[in-house]
Amino acid sequence: MNILKTLQERYTTKLYDPTHRLSKEEIEQIKELLRLSPSSINSQPWAFDIISEGKLKAHLSEHSMNNKERVRTASHIIVIHVYRSVKTFEEERISTLAEGAQAFYRAKVATRGEDAVQGWMERQAYIALGVLLTALPTMGIDTTPMEGIDLQAYDSILGHAKYRPIVAVALGRRDPKDETQPTLTPKSRRTDIFL
Ligand SMILES: Cc1cc2nc3c(=O)[nH]c(=O)nc-3n(C[C@H](O)[C@H](O)[C@H](O)COP(=O)(O)O)c2cc1C
């Protein structure tokens, strides 16, 4: 698989084929991709909901703003979470790491305060998002990254004591009529980014 071609052809899917459903094998492979995502000092401050067709997905779609139809018609959605509490994160993750990693965390991250730690955890979780957006097209799976969701509503619907949602991804197969696919609408990218 040529990764450059994959990135030229992948796109944020706006219209899904509502009849297409991912297989169990594909879901298992996606779980493994998420598990293998890298993070600073291997902190893995995340957890993932993988939600298939059903009442829960329908309920979340009602709180998905402009993404409502995508959540309703996509095969699955993945909700990416980070630890709600820095204390729990430190107890459950940081304390398991090698002393060098813990020293790095104390010196470079924890000293900047709770908000900075929360932002740092979110940055790690966005790496998992990037892995998904790059890897899934190589499996022929279309995706929609979604910040445009009501995170507070997602949080109360999913109700995880330990984790809070930060971003979601819809997965499935595009409707061939989706006009935003690159064969119909060329990609728009900056060319002036190299300094
Ligand atoms: C973190 C993130 C959040 C995004 N949120 C949304 C969203 O809520 N709804 C949507 O339709 N597109 C969303 N997008 C898609 C971007 O608008 C899209 O990636 C960008 O315009 C480039 O287009 P392409 O992905 O088709 O190449 C998001 C993308 C990223 C990376």
The ligand as an SDF file (V2000), in Angstrom:
LIG
                    3D

 31 33  0  0  0  0  0  0  0  0999 V2000
   -9.6340   17.1660   14.8740 C   0  0  0  0  0  0  0  0  0  0  0  0
  -10.5650   17.3140   13.7050 C   0  0  0  0  0  0  0  0  0  0  0  0
  -11.8850   17.6250   13.9090 C   0  0  0  0  0  0  0  0  0  0  0  0
  -12.7810   17.7190   12.8320 C   0  0  0  0  0  0  0  0  0  0  0  0
  -14.1160   17.9010   13.0650 N   0  0  0  0  0  0  0  0  0  0  0  0
  -14.9770   17.7850   12.0280 C   0  0  0  0  0  0  0  0  0  0  0  0
  -16.3840   17.7480   12.2370 C   0  0  0  0  0  0  0  0  0  0  0  0
  -16.8740   17.8490   13.3620 O   0  0  0  0  0  0  0  0  0  0  0  0
  -17.1890   17.5690   11.1520 N   0  0  0  0  0  0  0  0  0  0  0  0
  -16.6960   17.4350    9.8820 C   0  0  0  0  0  0  0  0  0  0  0  0
  -17.4690   17.2610    8.9330 O   0  0  0  0  0  0  0  0  0  0  0  0
  -15.3590   17.5040    9.6440 N   0  0  0  0  0  0  0  0  0  0  0  0
  -14.4980   17.6450   10.6790 C   0  0  0  0  0  0  0  0  0  0  0  0
  -13.1410   17.6460   10.4500 N   0  0  0  0  0  0  0  0  0  0  0  0
  -12.6470   17.4940    9.0820 C   0  0  0  0  0  0  0  0  0  0  0  0
  -11.8010   18.6580    8.5590 C   0  0  0  0  0  0  0  0  0  0  0  0
  -12.6160   19.7390    8.2430 O   0  0  0  0  0  0  0  0  0  0  0  0
  -11.0280   18.1140    7.3490 C   0  0  0  0  0  0  0  0  0  0  0  0
  -10.0830   17.1570    7.8060 O   0  0  0  0  0  0  0  0  0  0  0  0
  -10.2840   19.1930    6.5560 C   0  0  0  0  0  0  0  0  0  0  0  0
  -11.1930   20.1050    6.0070 O   0  0  0  0  0  0  0  0  0  0  0  0
   -9.4650   18.5660    5.4430 C   0  0  0  0  0  0  0  0  0  0  0  0
  -10.2800   17.8050    4.5850 O   0  0  0  0  0  0  0  0  0  0  0  0
  -10.0520   16.2360    4.3190 P   0  0  0  0  0  0  0  0  0  0  0  0
  -10.0250   15.5370    5.6650 O   0  0  0  0  0  0  0  0  0  0  0  0
  -11.2580   15.8150    3.5070 O   0  0  0  0  0  0  0  0  0  0  0  0
   -8.7640   16.0810    3.5720 O   0  0  0  0  0  0  0  0  0  0  0  0
  -12.2660   17.5750   11.5200 C   0  0  0  0  0  0  0  0  0  0  0  0
  -10.9100   17.2840   11.3240 C   0  0  0  0  0  0  0  0  0  0  0  0
  -10.0660   17.1370   12.3900 C   0  0  0  0  0  0  0  0  0  0  0  0
   -8.6330   16.7300   12.1440 C   0  0  0  0  0  0  0  0  0  0  0  0
  1  2  1  0
  2  3  1  0
  2 30  2  0
  3  4  2  0
  4  5  1  0
  4 28  1  0
  5  6  2  0
  6  7  1  0
  6 13  1  0
  7  8  2  0
  7  9  1  0
  9 10  1  0
 10 11  2  0
 10 12  1  0
 12 13  2  0
 13 14  1  0
 14 15  1  0
 14 28  1  0
 15 16  1  0
 16 17  1  0
 16 18  1  0
 18 19  1  0
 18 20  1  0
 20 21  1  0
 20 22  1  0
 22 23  1  0
 23 24  1  0
 24 25  2  0
 24 26  1  0
 24 27  1  0
 28 29  2  0
 29 30  1  0
 30 31  1  0
M  END
$$$$
